[in-house]
């Protein structure tokens, strides 16, 4: 896990000129003051040619977390976005005691925000000056605590109606994500998927990210195999962030097979999906006419 986090940090610097640091301390005292002072003392942003710096501070004794944002990033990582990341991404992982997973998932969300900013032409290399802008607010990390059930969004039932087509199952899944329904036992999942998700932490931020990503995707025709027991919904190669969906029939009804996503789908440094080379699977039929490079990224004609 540490190696993967370090890889993300290196790619953030190489691809986006973003100097991102993490500090985990047993007791920071005043975490806001600590984050501000550590940001300056560690010269966060100095590795960036344009001075872009982020500092994630986690206080394990006080159950507090803070994302300190440099001046040059305040236009992208606003107070509202920073608070959202802390509350909707970090806290659920830390509450489950999965600190390393939470740090990694938060880093992935930061990468996504940078890519969105670049796509929206908000990424300004000349914005602001060096140092920390003090953006963000410290929040309770809730390490090892039981989540409060109050105030949760009303959850969509996410049932599979008789005769529901693969595309309708995917739409139902996206509706469940929009409702922040992280129930691993939803009917739209295969039994194997239900078992896999039962041990996962799925945060509101991750669910929002899935919904936002696929909102801009235009699906190709559903590709069902000859046995009519497997189906694949893919997207044009140009929509690089839109990974395909895999479905299997269970008791005559289509269900999402997310175990296939875990087993054979990976994402590159710019959130582009690829198929892991050498992994055999029952959905390969859908890609016999596709071309892939040596790393498994689909190639356009």
N, C-alpha and C positions, 0 to 999 in steps of 0.2 A: 504493500500500500504506500509506504514512504517513497519508494522508487517511482510509483505512478504519479504521486503528487509532485515530486521533483521534476518529472518529465513535463507535466502540465505547466509548471512555473517556467521552465526553460522555453517552452513553445510560446507562452504568453509574451516573453521577452523577445524571442526571435521573430515571431509573426506580427506582434502588435505593439512592440516597444513598451510593454507594461511590466514594471518592477513590482512584483507581488510577494510580500513576506508574511510569515505566520509566526506568532509568538504564543506559546502555551505556558502559563505561569500558575503556580499553586495559590498565590495571593498577590494581587497587584495593588491593593489598597484602593485608591480612587482610580478606577479603570479608565475613565475619560482622561484624567491627567496623565496616567501612565502611558496610554496609547499615544497621546500627543508628544510626550517627552521621548518615548522610544522611537517614534516616527522620525524625529529630528536627530536623535543620537545615532540611530542606525543609518541615517541618510537614505531613507526609503525613497526611491525614485532616482537615485544616483546611477543605477545600472541602466536606466532608460536614457536614450539619446535626447529625448524631449522632456525628461523629468516627470514622467507619469508614474505615480506610486500608490500602492494600496497596502494597508497593514491590517491583518486579522489578528485580534487579541482574544484569547480565551482564558478566563480565570476559573480554574477548576475548583477552587476553594469557595469562592463567592457565587458560583453558578452564573457568571456574567460573560457576555460576549460583545465585542465591539468591532466594527469595520471602520478603520480610519482612512479617510479619503484625501488624497493630495489635491492641491489647488487645481492642477491641470486636468483633473478628472471630475471636478464638481458638476460640470455640465452634463456628464454622462451618469455618474453614480450619485444621483441627487439624494437628499435626505429621505425622501419618500421611498426611493428604490432601495436604499441601504437598509432602512427599517424593514422593508418587505423581505429582503434577503435574510436578515437576522431572524425575524419572527417566523417566516414561512418556509425557510430552508434549513438554517442552522439548528434552531431550537428543537424541531422534531427528532433530528438525529442525535443531538446531545442528550435529549430527554431519555432516549433509548440506550444511552451509554455508549453509542457508536461514534466516538469523537473523530477517528480517522476517516470513516465513511462520510461524516458530515462535512469535514474539511474538503474532501475530494468533491462531493456533490456541490458544495458552495463554489468551488473553483470552476466546475463545469458551468454553473449558472453565470459566473462572471465572464467566462469565455463567450457564452451566448449573448450577454449584454453588449460586449465589445463588438461582436459580429453584427448585431442589430444596429448599433450606433454607426458603424461603418456603412452599412447598407442604406441607412437613412441620412448619410452624409453629415452626421453630427460629430464625427471624430475630428477634432481640431488640434493639430500639433502646436499651434501657437496660443492656445487658450491658457490664461492664468499664468502663475509663476511657480517657483519651487516651494516645497514645504507642504504641511498639512492644512487643509481648510477646515478641519474639525467637523466635517460632515458625518452624519450618522449619530446614533444614540446607543448607549449601552443598554442591553436588555437581559432578562433572566434567561440563562441557558437551560435550566431545568434538567441538569444531568442526573439521570437515573430516576426522575420523577414520573408519576403517572399523569398522563394528560388530562386536563379538565374537559369534561364532555360538554360543558355549557357553551352556548353560542355557536355550536357547529352548524354548518349549512345543512339545510334539508337535503337528504340524500336521494338521488334518483334510484328507483328500484332496480334498473338495469336487468330486466328479465328478457329472456329470449322467447319471442312469440313463435308459435308453430309456423313453419314455412319461411322464417325470416332469412333473407338473402345475406351473403357475406358482407356486402356493403352496408346493410342495415345494422349488422352486428358491430362493425367498426364505428358507425355513427352513434350507436348506443354506448359504446365504450367511451367515445369522446365526450358524450353527454355526461357520463358518470364522472369523468375527469373534471369537467367544467363545474360539477357540483361538489368537487373535492371528496368523492366517494372512494376511499382507499380500501374498502372491504375486499379481502382476498377471496371470499366465497361467492362472488357474483356469478350468476348463471351464465354470463357471456364468456367465461373462461373454461378451458378444458380442465379436467381434474388435475392434470400435471401442473398446469399453470396455477391453479388454486393452491396446490401444495408449495410451489416455489414462492409465491407471493406471501404466504403466511409468515415467512421469516424475514420479509423485507420491510424497510422503512420507506414509505412513499409520502413525500411531503407535498403540501399545497403548492409550493413553488414549482416542483417537478410536474405536477398535474397541469398547472397553468402553462408551463413550457410546452407540453405535448399538445395541448389545445391550440396554442398560438402558432406552433410550427405547422400543424396540418390544416390550419385555417386557410393557408395560401397554397395548398396542394391540389392538383387536379389528377384524380386517379385514372389509370388506364383500365380497359375492360378487365373484369375478373377472369383469372385463369384457373379453371378447375381441372384436376387431373382426370385421367381416363376412368378411374374407379369412382369418381365423384365423391371421394372421401377427403380430399385436400383441396384448398383454394388459396390463391395468392392475389393480393391486391397491391400492385406496384404503381410507381409514378414515373413520369418522364425523367430521363437521366439528368436533364438540366435542373431539376428540383432536387438538388443534392442532399438537402437535409431531411427529405421525406423518405424514410426507410419503408420497405414493403411490410405489409401485414400478412400473417400466416394463420390460416384457419383450418380446423379439422371437424369432421362430423362426429358428434357424440349423441348416441341414441336418436339418430336421424336429424339432429339440429346442429347448425354451424356454431362453433365456439372459437374464440381467439386462442391461438397457441403461442403464448409469449415465451415459452421455453425455447422456441426456435430463435427468437430475438437474442436471448441470453447465450445460446449455444453457438450461433454462426454469424451474427451481425455485430459489427464493430463500427465505431465512428472515428474519423480522422481528426486532425488538428483544427480544421475549420468546420467541424460538425457534419461533414459529409459521410454518408454511410458506405459500408463495404461489406462484402461477404468474406469471412475468414477462409483463406485458401486451405485446401486439404480437408475441410470438414464435410463429410458426406451426410446428406439429409434427404428426407422424402419430398422436399419441395423444390428440388433441383430442376425438375421438369419445366418449371416456369421460366427458367433462365437459359435454356439451351440456345436461344437465338441472341442472347446478349453477349457483349464482349467486355472482358474485365482485364485490368492490368495485373501485374505481378502481385500487387498487394490486395487485390480483390475489389478495387474501385471500378464501378461500371464506366464504360467509355461511350461517348456519344459518336454517332456515325460521322 
